[in-house]
């Protein structure tokens, strides 16, 4: 899976604690191999028409993404669960 990151993703990634950055790198590598690996809890978000998906970094942090095509995704944003699910896309 090819992964493209947005400026917004990079901006929020840089603000994360280093341990969360490391966890996100580990989970992203797992995501590249199998986007639906069970521990990632990959899910399509509501409203379904927006085509925004998420996967888990840990119990608190999530990464939102969109499919570009069947072999490529664009990481949109990373952040704490309570904050990230309030964003509008």
Biopython code that builds the backbone (N, CA, C, O; Angstrom):
import numpy as np
from Bio.PDB.StructureBuilder import StructureBuilder

atoms = [
    (1, "UNK", "N", (0.848, -1.177, 0.000)),
    (1, "UNK", "CA", (0.000, 0.000, 0.000)),
    (1, "UNK", "C", (0.895, 1.241, 0.000)),
    (1, "UNK", "O", (1.769, 1.393, 0.853)),
    (2, "UNK", "N", (0.662, 2.109, -0.957)),
    (2, "UNK", "CA", (1.385, 3.384, -1.008)),
    (2, "UNK", "C", (0.689, 4.364, -0.058)),
    (2, "UNK", "O", (-0.538, 4.463, -0.042)),
    (3, "UNK", "N", (1.483, 5.078, 0.724)),
    (3, "UNK", "CA", (0.925, 6.042, 1.672)),
    (3, "UNK", "C", (1.436, 7.436, 1.349)),
    (3, "UNK", "O", (2.640, 7.676, 1.257)),
    (4, "UNK", "N", (0.482, 8.351, 1.180)),
    (4, "UNK", "CA", (0.777, 9.764, 0.941)),
    (4, "UNK", "C", (0.282, 10.524, 2.164)),
    (4, "UNK", "O", (-0.827, 10.279, 2.638)),
    (5, "UNK", "N", (1.092, 11.440, 2.676)),
    (5, "UNK", "CA", (0.670, 12.209, 3.847)),
    (5, "UNK", "C", (0.390, 13.653, 3.454)),
    (5, "UNK", "O", (1.091, 14.233, 2.625)),
    (6, "UNK", "N", (-0.634, 14.216, 4.056)),
    (6, "UNK", "CA", (-1.002, 15.604, 3.784)),
    (6, "UNK", "C", (-0.192, 16.541, 4.688)),
    (6, "UNK", "O", (0.401, 16.109, 5.677)),
    (7, "UNK", "N", (-0.177, 17.809, 4.337)),
    (7, "UNK", "CA", (0.465, 18.827, 5.188)),
    (7, "UNK", "C", (-0.180, 18.857, 6.567)),
    (7, "UNK", "O", (0.502, 18.970, 7.586)),
    (8, "UNK", "N", (-1.499, 18.753, 6.580)),
    (8, "UNK", "CA", (-2.235, 18.767, 7.842)),
    (8, "UNK", "C", (-1.807, 17.594, 8.729)),
    (8, "UNK", "O", (-1.603, 17.762, 9.932)),
    (9, "UNK", "N", (-1.672, 16.410, 8.131)),
    (9, "UNK", "CA", (-1.220, 15.249, 8.894)),
    (9, "UNK", "C", (0.155, 15.525, 9.490)),
    (9, "UNK", "O", (0.370, 15.318, 10.685)),
    (10, "UNK", "N", (1.087, 15.992, 8.660)),
    (10, "UNK", "CA", (2.446, 16.277, 9.147)),
    (10, "UNK", "C", (2.446, 17.306, 10.271)),
    (10, "UNK", "O", (3.196, 17.177, 11.238)),
    (11, "UNK", "N", (1.611, 18.317, 10.144)),
    (11, "UNK", "CA", (1.525, 19.367, 11.161)),
    (11, "UNK", "C", (1.135, 18.777, 12.521)),
    (11, "UNK", "O", (1.771, 19.061, 13.535)),
    (12, "UNK", "N", (0.093, 17.961, 12.526)),
    (12, "UNK", "CA", (-0.363, 17.374, 13.785)),
    (12, "UNK", "C", (0.581, 16.286, 14.287)),
    (12, "UNK", "O", (0.761, 16.129, 15.495)),
    (13, "UNK", "N", (1.180, 15.541, 13.374)),
    (13, "UNK", "CA", (2.145, 14.504, 13.745)),
    (13, "UNK", "C", (3.316, 15.118, 14.512)),
    (13, "UNK", "O", (3.743, 14.574, 15.530)),
    (14, "UNK", "N", (3.836, 16.243, 14.030)),
    (14, "UNK", "CA", (4.979, 16.892, 14.666)),
    (14, "UNK", "C", (4.678, 17.349, 16.094)),
    (14, "UNK", "O", (5.594, 17.467, 16.909)),
    (15, "UNK", "N", (3.424, 17.604, 16.399)),
    (15, "UNK", "CA", (3.026, 18.065, 17.737)),
    (15, "UNK", "C", (2.819, 16.925, 18.733)),
    (15, "UNK", "O", (2.666, 17.170, 19.930)),
    (16, "UNK", "N", (2.814, 15.694, 18.256)),
    (16, "UNK", "CA", (2.551, 14.547, 19.125)),
    (16, "UNK", "C", (3.747, 14.236, 20.012)),
    (16, "UNK", "O", (4.886, 14.526, 19.644)),
    (17, "UNK", "N", (3.497, 13.647, 21.183)),
    (17, "UNK", "CA", (4.616, 13.150, 21.998)),
    (17, "UNK", "C", (5.396, 12.092, 21.207)),
    (17, "UNK", "O", (4.823, 11.375, 20.387)),
    (18, "UNK", "N", (6.674, 12.005, 21.455)),
    (18, "UNK", "CA", (7.543, 11.091, 20.699)),
    (18, "UNK", "C", (7.065, 9.637, 20.791)),
    (18, "UNK", "O", (7.158, 8.906, 19.805)),
    (19, "UNK", "N", (6.563, 9.204, 21.932)),
    (19, "UNK", "CA", (6.117, 7.816, 22.047)),
    (19, "UNK", "C", (4.909, 7.539, 21.151)),
    (19, "UNK", "O", (4.772, 6.435, 20.624)),
    (20, "UNK", "N", (4.044, 8.520, 20.976)),
    (20, "UNK", "CA", (2.882, 8.359, 20.089)),
    (20, "UNK", "C", (3.348, 8.375, 18.631)),
    (20, "UNK", "O", (2.801, 7.645, 17.804)),
    (21, "UNK", "N", (4.345, 9.191, 18.306)),
    (21, "UNK", "CA", (4.909, 9.181, 16.958)),
    (21, "UNK", "C", (5.451, 7.790, 16.626)),
    (21, "UNK", "O", (5.206, 7.271, 15.537)),
    (22, "UNK", "N", (6.182, 7.189, 17.560)),
    (22, "UNK", "CA", (6.731, 5.849, 17.330)),
    (22, "UNK", "C", (5.618, 4.819, 17.151)),
    (22, "UNK", "O", (5.695, 3.965, 16.267)),
    (23, "UNK", "N", (4.583, 4.898, 17.990)),
    (23, "UNK", "CA", (3.451, 3.979, 17.857)),
    (23, "UNK", "C", (2.773, 4.153, 16.501)),
    (23, "UNK", "O", (2.405, 3.174, 15.852)),
    (24, "UNK", "N", (2.610, 5.407, 16.078)),
    (24, "UNK", "CA", (1.944, 5.642, 14.796)),
    (24, "UNK", "C", (2.783, 5.097, 13.642)),
    (24, "UNK", "O", (2.228, 4.583, 12.671)),
    (25, "UNK", "N", (4.100, 5.199, 13.730)),
    (25, "UNK", "CA", (4.973, 4.646, 12.694)),
    (25, "UNK", "C", (4.836, 3.128, 12.639)),
    (25, "UNK", "O", (4.762, 2.543, 11.559)),
    (26, "UNK", "N", (4.802, 2.501, 13.802)),
    (26, "UNK", "CA", (4.645, 1.045, 13.874)),
    (26, "UNK", "C", (3.298, 0.615, 13.280)),
    (26, "UNK", "O", (3.235, -0.328, 12.492)),
    (27, "UNK", "N", (2.232, 1.307, 13.661)),
    (27, "UNK", "CA", (0.907, 0.958, 13.171)),
    (27, "UNK", "C", (0.770, 1.235, 11.674)),
    (27, "UNK", "O", (0.086, 0.499, 10.963)),
    (28, "UNK", "N", (1.417, 2.291, 11.201)),
    (28, "UNK", "CA", (1.374, 2.613, 9.780)),
    (28, "UNK", "C", (2.087, 1.537, 8.962)),
    (28, "UNK", "O", (1.640, 1.195, 7.867)),
    (29, "UNK", "N", (3.183, 1.007, 9.480)),
    (29, "UNK", "CA", (3.877, -0.083, 8.792)),
    (29, "UNK", "C", (2.984, -1.323, 8.727)),
    (29, "UNK", "O", (2.933, -1.999, 7.700)),
    (30, "UNK", "N", (2.292, -1.616, 9.808)),
    (30, "UNK", "CA", (1.345, -2.732, 9.830)),
    (30, "UNK", "C", (0.216, -2.477, 8.828)),
    (30, "UNK", "O", (-0.196, -3.380, 8.100)),
    (31, "UNK", "N", (-0.272, -1.255, 8.801)),
    (31, "UNK", "CA", (-1.327, -0.832, 7.880)),
    (31, "UNK", "C", (-0.903, -1.049, 6.424)),
    (31, "UNK", "O", (-1.705, -1.501, 5.606)),
    (32, "UNK", "N", (0.360, -0.727, 6.097)),
    (32, "UNK", "CA", (0.871, -0.917, 4.740)),
    (32, "UNK", "C", (0.772, -2.373, 4.301)),
    (32, "UNK", "O", (0.498, -2.661, 3.136)),
    (33, "UNK", "N", (0.994, -3.282, 5.232)),
    (33, "UNK", "CA", (0.976, -4.714, 4.925)),
    (33, "UNK", "C", (-0.438, -5.271, 4.850)),
    (33, "UNK", "O", (-0.725, -6.129, 4.015)),
    (34, "UNK", "N", (-1.329, -4.784, 5.723)),
    (34, "UNK", "CA", (-2.701, -5.296, 5.779)),
    (34, "UNK", "C", (-3.592, -4.223, 6.398)),
    (34, "UNK", "O", (-3.631, -4.084, 7.620)),
    (35, "UNK", "N", (-4.299, -3.471, 5.577)),
    (35, "UNK", "CA", (-5.086, -2.342, 6.084)),
    (35, "UNK", "C", (-6.205, -2.756, 7.028)),
    (35, "UNK", "O", (-6.710, -1.935, 7.792)),
    (36, "UNK", "N", (-6.593, -4.025, 6.978)),
    (36, "UNK", "CA", (-7.654, -4.494, 7.861)),
    (36, "UNK", "C", (-7.145, -5.433, 8.943)),
    (36, "UNK", "O", (-7.897, -6.267, 9.447)),
    (37, "UNK", "N", (-5.876, -5.305, 9.301)),
    (37, "UNK", "CA", (-5.332, -6.110, 10.394)),
    (37, "UNK", "C", (-6.182, -5.836, 11.643)),
    (37, "UNK", "O", (-6.463, -4.677, 11.948)),
    (38, "UNK", "N", (-6.592, -6.880, 12.366)),
    (38, "UNK", "CA", (-7.557, -6.701, 13.469)),
    (38, "UNK", "C", (-7.200, -5.643, 14.509)),
    (38, "UNK", "O", (-8.084, -4.918, 14.965)),
    (39, "UNK", "N", (-5.939, -5.536, 14.894)),
    (39, "UNK", "CA", (-5.580, -4.567, 15.950)),
    (39, "UNK", "C", (-5.690, -3.117, 15.492)),
    (39, "UNK", "O", (-5.702, -2.211, 16.325)),
    (40, "UNK", "N", (-5.772, -2.879, 14.178)),
    (40, "UNK", "CA", (-5.909, -1.518, 13.666)),
    (40, "UNK", "C", (-7.338, -0.985, 13.802)),
    (40, "UNK", "O", (-7.550, 0.227, 13.827)),
    (41, "UNK", "N", (-8.306, -1.884, 13.890)),
    (41, "UNK", "CA", (-9.720, -1.489, 13.983)),
    (41, "UNK", "C", (-10.093, -0.504, 12.869)),
    (41, "UNK", "O", (-10.749, 0.507, 13.120)),
    (42, "UNK", "N", (-9.676, -0.804, 11.655)),
    (42, "UNK", "CA", (-9.965, 0.047, 10.501)),
    (42, "UNK", "C", (-11.469, 0.103, 10.276)),
    (42, "UNK", "O", (-12.145, -0.925, 10.239)),
    (43, "UNK", "N", (-11.982, 1.328, 10.126)),
    (43, "UNK", "CA", (-13.426, 1.476, 9.920)),
    (43, "UNK", "C", (-13.732, 2.681, 9.049)),
    (43, "UNK", "O", (-12.999, 3.670, 9.038)),
    (44, "UNK", "N", (-14.834, 2.574, 8.319)),
    (44, "UNK", "CA", (-15.334, 3.685, 7.526)),
    (44, "UNK", "C", (-16.195, 4.555, 8.424)),
    (44, "UNK", "O", (-17.030, 4.049, 9.174)),
    (45, "UNK", "N", (-15.993, 5.858, 8.348)),
    (45, "UNK", "CA", (-16.680, 6.786, 9.245)),
    (45, "UNK", "C", (-17.961, 7.326, 8.631)),
    (45, "UNK", "O", (-18.142, 7.290, 7.414)),
    (46, "UNK", "N", (-18.832, 7.816, 9.468)),
    (46, "UNK", "CA", (-20.086, 8.445, 9.037)),
    (46, "UNK", "C", (-19.815, 9.914, 8.726)),
    (46, "UNK", "O", (-18.949, 10.493, 9.381)),
    (47, "UNK", "N", (-20.467, 10.536, 7.807)),
    (47, "UNK", "CA", (-21.370, 9.891, 6.860)),
    (47, "UNK", "C", (-20.572, 9.123, 5.824)),
    (47, "UNK", "O", (-19.506, 9.561, 5.391)),
    (48, "UNK", "N", (-21.087, 8.001, 5.443)),
    (48, "UNK", "CA", (-20.383, 7.079, 4.545)),
    (48, "UNK", "C", (-19.997, 7.735, 3.216)),
    (48, "UNK", "O", (-18.985, 7.358, 2.626)),
    (49, "UNK", "N", (-20.762, 8.688, 2.741)),
    (49, "UNK", "CA", (-20.486, 9.348, 1.466)),
    (49, "UNK", "C", (-19.207, 10.164, 1.443)),
    (49, "UNK", "O", (-18.705, 10.483, 0.365)),
    (50, "UNK", "N", (-18.669, 10.509, 2.601)),
    (50, "UNK", "CA", (-17.439, 11.303, 2.677)),
    (50, "UNK", "C", (-16.189, 10.468, 2.394)),
    (50, "UNK", "O", (-15.120, 11.014, 2.121)),
    (51, "UNK", "N", (-16.331, 9.143, 2.463)),
    (51, "UNK", "CA", (-15.220, 8.226, 2.170)),
    (51, "UNK", "C", (-14.008, 8.445, 3.074)),
    (51, "UNK", "O", (-12.869, 8.309, 2.626)),
    (52, "UNK", "N", (-14.242, 8.779, 4.333)),
    (52, "UNK", "CA", (-13.162, 8.928, 5.305)),
    (52, "UNK", "C", (-13.141, 7.678, 6.175)),
    (52, "UNK", "O", (-14.180, 7.206, 6.637)),
    (53, "UNK", "N", (-11.943, 7.155, 6.385)),
    (53, "UNK", "CA", (-11.728, 5.947, 7.176)),
    (53, "UNK", "C", (-10.795, 6.283, 8.329)),
    (53, "UNK", "O", (-10.147, 7.330, 8.324)),
    (54, "UNK", "N", (-10.728, 5.398, 9.314)),
    (54, "UNK", "CA", (-9.776, 5.582, 10.407)),
    (54, "UNK", "C", (-9.136, 4.257, 10.776)),
    (54, "UNK", "O", (-9.694, 3.187, 10.535)),
    (55, "UNK", "N", (-7.943, 4.354, 11.372)),
    (55, "UNK", "CA", (-7.344, 3.190, 12.027)),
    (55, "UNK", "C", (-6.690, 3.635, 13.320)),
    (55, "UNK", "O", (-6.361, 4.807, 13.504)),
    (56, "UNK", "N", (-6.512, 2.682, 14.202)),
    (56, "UNK", "CA", (-6.078, 2.936, 15.569)),
    (56, "UNK", "C", (-4.563, 2.960, 15.683)),
    (56, "UNK", "O", (-3.870, 2.081, 15.173)),
    (57, "UNK", "N", (-4.059, 3.998, 16.372)),
    (57, "UNK", "CA", (-2.654, 4.051, 16.768)),
    (57, "UNK", "C", (-2.522, 3.339, 18.114)),
    (57, "UNK", "O", (-1.659, 2.481, 18.297)),
    (58, "UNK", "N", (-3.389, 3.712, 19.044)),
    (58, "UNK", "CA", (-3.527, 3.038, 20.332)),
    (58, "UNK", "C", (-4.941, 3.325, 20.829)),
    (58, "UNK", "O", (-5.784, 3.775, 20.053)),
    (59, "UNK", "N", (-5.213, 3.076, 22.098)),
    (59, "UNK", "CA", (-6.575, 3.282, 22.593)),
    (59, "UNK", "C", (-7.027, 4.733, 22.513)),
    (59, "UNK", "O", (-8.225, 5.002, 22.436)),
    (60, "UNK", "N", (-6.084, 5.669, 22.530)),
    (60, "UNK", "CA", (-6.436, 7.087, 22.551)),
    (60, "UNK", "C", (-6.310, 7.784, 21.192)),
    (60, "UNK", "O", (-7.064, 8.717, 20.916)),
    (61, "UNK", "N", (-5.384, 7.354, 20.347)),
    (61, "UNK", "CA", (-5.077, 8.081, 19.101)),
    (61, "UNK", "C", (-5.546, 7.336, 17.856)),
    (61, "UNK", "O", (-5.522, 6.107, 17.797)),
    (62, "UNK", "N", (-5.977, 8.122, 16.856)),
    (62, "UNK", "CA", (-6.459, 7.586, 15.585)),
    (62, "UNK", "C", (-5.812, 8.333, 14.422)),
    (62, "UNK", "O", (-5.345, 9.463, 14.564)),
    (63, "UNK", "N", (-5.799, 7.671, 13.279)),
    (63, "UNK", "CA", (-5.378, 8.282, 12.021)),
    (63, "UNK", "C", (-6.555, 8.203, 11.070)),
    (63, "UNK", "O", (-7.144, 7.137, 10.892)),
    (64, "UNK", "N", (-6.904, 9.335, 10.454)),
    (64, "UNK", "CA", (-7.950, 9.388, 9.437)),
    (64, "UNK", "C", (-7.278, 9.350, 8.066)),
    (64, "UNK", "O", (-6.215, 9.938, 7.867)),
    (65, "UNK", "N", (-7.911, 8.652, 7.126)),
    (65, "UNK", "CA", (-7.361, 8.541, 5.780)),
    (65, "UNK", "C", (-8.472, 8.385, 4.749)),
    (65, "UNK", "O", (-9.628, 8.121, 5.080)),
    (66, "UNK", "N", (-8.078, 8.558, 3.480)),
    (66, "UNK", "CA", (-8.957, 8.310, 2.332)),
    (66, "UNK", "C", (-8.197, 7.452, 1.330)),
    (66, "UNK", "O", (-6.978, 7.562, 1.202)),
    (67, "UNK", "N", (-8.920, 6.608, 0.630)),
    (67, "UNK", "CA", (-8.326, 5.840, -0.460)),
    (67, "UNK", "C", (-8.175, 6.744, -1.673)),
    (67, "UNK", "O", (-9.115, 7.444, -2.050)),
    (68, "UNK", "N", (-6.999, 6.731, -2.283)),
    (68, "UNK", "CA", (-6.768, 7.395, -3.564)),
    (68, "UNK", "C", (-7.194, 6.455, -4.683)),
    (68, "UNK", "O", (-7.827, 6.860, -5.659)),
    (69, "UNK", "N", (-6.831, 5.202, -4.513)),
    (69, "UNK", "CA", (-7.166, 4.117, -5.444)),
    (69, "UNK", "C", (-6.955, 2.814, -4.664)),
    (69, "UNK", "O", (-6.619, 2.875, -3.481)),
    (70, "UNK", "N", (-7.135, 1.657, -5.269)),
    (70, "UNK", "CA", (-7.008, 0.399, -4.506)),
    (70, "UNK", "C", (-5.630, 0.129, -3.898)),
    (70, "UNK", "O", (-5.512, -0.713, -3.008)),
    (71, "UNK", "N", (-4.595, 0.819, -4.356)),
    (71, "UNK", "CA", (-3.254, 0.563, -3.832)),
    (71, "UNK", "C", (-2.603, 1.779, -3.177)),
    (71, "UNK", "O", (-1.407, 1.759, -2.888)),
    (72, "UNK", "N", (-3.381, 2.839, -2.941)),
    (72, "UNK", "CA", (-2.822, 4.074, -2.399)),
    (72, "UNK", "C", (-3.827, 4.764, -1.474)),
    (72, "UNK", "O", (-5.020, 4.837, -1.769)),
    (73, "UNK", "N", (-3.310, 5.271, -0.339)),
    (73, "UNK", "CA", (-4.148, 6.035, 0.588)),
    (73, "UNK", "C", (-3.468, 7.358, 0.908)),
    (73, "UNK", "O", (-2.258, 7.513, 0.741)),
    (74, "UNK", "N", (-4.272, 8.304, 1.370)),
    (74, "UNK", "CA", (-3.789, 9.628, 1.789)),
    (74, "UNK", "C", (-4.127, 9.781, 3.261)),
    (74, "UNK", "O", (-5.301, 9.785, 3.631)),
    (75, "UNK", "N", (-3.093, 9.908, 4.117)),
    (75, "UNK", "CA", (-3.311, 10.140, 5.541)),
    (75, "UNK", "C", (-3.692, 11.599, 5.729)),
    (75, "UNK", "O", (-2.952, 12.501, 5.336)),
    (76, "UNK", "N", (-4.850, 11.823, 6.333)),
    (76, "UNK", "CA", (-5.404, 13.174, 6.452)),
    (76, "UNK", "C", (-5.006, 13.877, 7.741)),
    (76, "UNK", "O", (-4.581, 15.032, 7.718)),
    (77, "UNK", "N", (-5.144, 13.180, 8.865)),
    (77, "UNK", "CA", (-4.888, 13.806, 10.160)),
    (77, "UNK", "C", (-4.681, 12.716, 11.208)),
    (77, "UNK", "O", (-5.167, 11.595, 11.059)),
    (78, "UNK", "N", (-3.963, 13.056, 12.254)),
    (78, "UNK", "CA", (-3.733, 12.157, 13.377)),
    (78, "UNK", "C", (-4.025, 12.926, 14.651)),
    (78, "UNK", "O", (-3.713, 14.113, 14.745)),
    (79, "UNK", "N", (-4.620, 12.263, 15.632)),
    (79, "UNK", "CA", (-4.894, 12.946, 16.887)),
    (79, "UNK", "C", (-5.640, 12.086, 17.873)),
    (79, "UNK", "O", (-5.978, 10.939, 17.582)),
    (80, "UNK", "N", (-5.901, 12.651, 19.065)),
    (80, "UNK", "CA", (-6.643, 11.922, 20.089)),
    (80, "UNK", "C", (-8.082, 11.657, 19.646)),
    (80, "UNK", "O", (-8.702, 12.473, 18.965)),
    (81, "UNK", "N", (-8.582, 10.523, 20.042)),
    (81, "UNK", "CA", (-9.927, 10.071, 19.675)),
    (81, "UNK", "C", (-10.984, 11.142, 19.913)),
    (81, "UNK", "O", (-11.766, 11.440, 19.010)),
    (82, "UNK", "N", (-11.026, 11.725, 21.100)),
    (82, "UNK", "CA", (-12.070, 12.699, 21.447)),
    (82, "UNK", "C", (-12.028, 13.939, 20.553)),
    (82, "UNK", "O", (-13.071, 14.513, 20.241)),
    (83, "UNK", "N", (-10.852, 14.344, 20.149)),
    (83, "UNK", "CA", (-10.701, 15.531, 19.300)),
    (83, "UNK", "C", (-10.931, 15.205, 17.824)),
    (83, "UNK", "O", (-11.662, 15.919, 17.136)),
    (84, "UNK", "N", (-10.320, 14.148, 17.346)),
    (84, "UNK", "CA", (-10.314, 13.854, 15.912)),
    (84, "UNK", "C", (-11.716, 13.548, 15.381)),
    (84, "UNK", "O", (-12.027, 13.879, 14.237)),
    (85, "UNK", "N", (-12.556, 12.923, 16.194)),
    (85, "UNK", "CA", (-13.901, 12.577, 15.711)),
    (85, "UNK", "C", (-14.832, 13.789, 15.646)),
    (85, "UNK", "O", (-15.954, 13.676, 15.152)),
    (86, "UNK", "N", (-14.388, 14.935, 16.134)),
    (86, "UNK", "CA", (-15.181, 16.162, 16.028)),
    (86, "UNK", "C", (-14.890, 16.921, 14.740)),
    (86, "UNK", "O", (-15.615, 17.856, 14.400)),
    (87, "UNK", "N", (-13.833, 16.530, 14.011)),
    (87, "UNK", "CA", (-13.456, 17.218, 12.778)),
    (87, "UNK", "C", (-14.477, 16.956, 11.689)),
    (87, "UNK", "O", (-15.108, 15.900, 11.651)),
    (88, "UNK", "N", (-14.631, 17.930, 10.803)),
    (88, "UNK", "CA", (-15.526, 17.815, 9.656)),
    (88, "UNK", "C", (-14.692, 17.638, 8.399)),
    (88, "UNK", "O", (-13.717, 18.361, 8.189)),
    (89, "UNK", "N", (-15.067, 16.689, 7.569)),
    (89, "UNK", "CA", (-14.367, 16.442, 6.293)),
    (89, "UNK", "C", (-15.330, 16.512, 5.157)),
    (89, "UNK", "O", (-14.939, 16.333, 4.003)),
]
sb = StructureBuilder()
sb.init_structure("model")
sb.init_model(0)
sb.init_chain("A")
sb.init_seg("    ")
for serial, (resi, resn, name, xyz) in enumerate(atoms, 1):
    if name == "N":
        sb.init_residue(resn, " ", resi, " ")
    sb.init_atom(name, np.array(xyz, "f"), 0.0, 1.0, " ", f" {name:<3s}", serial, name[0])
structure = sb.get_structure()
